[in-house]
Amino acid sequence: MSNSAPSSNVFWYSLKDPNQSESLSGQIKTKTVVVGGGMAGLSCAQKLHEAGLEVVVIEKDFCGSGASGKTSGFITPDSEIELGSLLDTYGPEKAKRIWEFVISGVENIRKNIEQYGISCDYQKQDSLFVANNTSGFKSVKKEYEARRQLEYVSTLYDNTEIKKVVGGSMYTGGVRYPETFGMNSYLYCQAIKEILRTSGVTIYEQTFAKSITGHEVLTERGRITAEHIIVCADRFIPDLGALEKEIYHVQTFLGVTKPLTNEQVKKIFPEEKMMVWDTDLVYNYFRLTGDNRLLIGGGDLLYTYAHNVSNNTSRFGRRLKNYIKKKFPTIDIEMEYLWPGMLGVSKDLLPIIGLDKDNEHVFYVGAATGLPWASALGRYAAERLIHGRNEFDEDFSPRRKFVIGHRLQSLLGAPPTYALSHGIAKYL
């Protein structure tokens, strides 16, 4: 790997300047306003518009500027919590119901790409969950058995067979399954924005929601009055004074290499390109783009639960360099971009949705850990408004019971609370 420092800019943004909509100035009225122009907000607006409802979208920066556009673009039902953990916690019926909900998000995104011919580096790739050690293989085998129990297609690889599908000699096994893909999620969000805008949806960018009172959303230079307000702002929801103890964030880093040679690609994926992540609590993940750049990301325990975004990419860069050298010792890879990002999370790694406790006109969608989750939740919020869909209201309610409640959380503080809660959710 080259010693030159990678750019800290977001690689995706270098591929297309955002064609920004105007910002809101003045006062308007609408049937429904969606706050947030990421995957959840755009999915919600699309469903509302398809149902014939008047809808306005506001976004504080540009559509796809937040977590939705900075991500690695793994479109898989796996996110921060695996199927095996859901099965242990909720039993087969509820686990499958939740899993099918996330799968619907995968299919929503796929349908849009295929229907509208969206150019977003759509890469059909199987998912591969790999074990770093013997203990990790127990998690992999548990995931495989959970998938078999709930009748999902999957393939289990032991420490010998895994070498046939992913290079290097450090993995002790893996579980693989189909019907997943990777994409450039920033380009996807930009495309959906244009599709909505040209079909009559009003979108205001560079429009920051300062507060919500009754039927009104107050912005920096204007005001929106709406019958219904759907807030799809993920980790920024607490900035509006809501769900301050229910939604926090985790910080990750993502790097992109210069294009690899076909020989290098074969050393990583001897048979087919796949989307890979490992069994560590603070895990690493990687996949290849259409032009053979390796996207590789992960966390840094020092910064995972930090209050603010850290731009110390050099520390993670060294960690990433060691990871690549350890896993693929014969490959010399040059990292071209490396940037930080933050993802909204709940304490049990399931999303948070629900009406504002003091304002029945406001519905929140947050802690969507993964693009399929965000897509499914955005459409769910719209369908709840359109025809009263409610089967997940209780499961994802902010008032559900968490292992660490508000009182203990106040004593521990947010970072320890979420770190402990996530360890329990994934492993205990």
Summary of the structure (lengths in Angstrom):
residues: 428
radius of gyration: 21.0
end to end distance: 37.8
largest distance: 64.9
contacts: 1509
relative contact order: 0.19
helix: 36%
strand: 25%
